[in-house]
Amino acid sequence: MQFVTTPGVERLGSRDWNLIITIVTRLYQDNEYFLSFEAKTGNTVVTDGNENHLCTIDKLIFPPYVKVWAIYGDDGNSKYYTFLLPEEY
């Protein structure tokens, strides 16, 4: 599995990419192909993009007030998640 970030997400930075990759990989096993990360009250809430709660991380992994999407793709040669800001979609 490959992980790609857009320029917007690269500029944001993250506080824990290892944790993010672990969570995304685990949720991929549950067939979750669209993930949304959003800061709420000092935590990061992960949803399926339709506001269905998938998990809560007990720290901020992206800056507050920012939503980051992770979208799965498969081009036949490789499987990947692209991390992007909603406005980069």
Protein Blocks (a to p, Z undefined) as FASTA:
>chain_A
ZZdddfklmmnopablmlmmmmmmmmmmnopabdcdddeehiacddehnopafbdcfbdf
bdehiacddddddehjaccdddddfklZZ
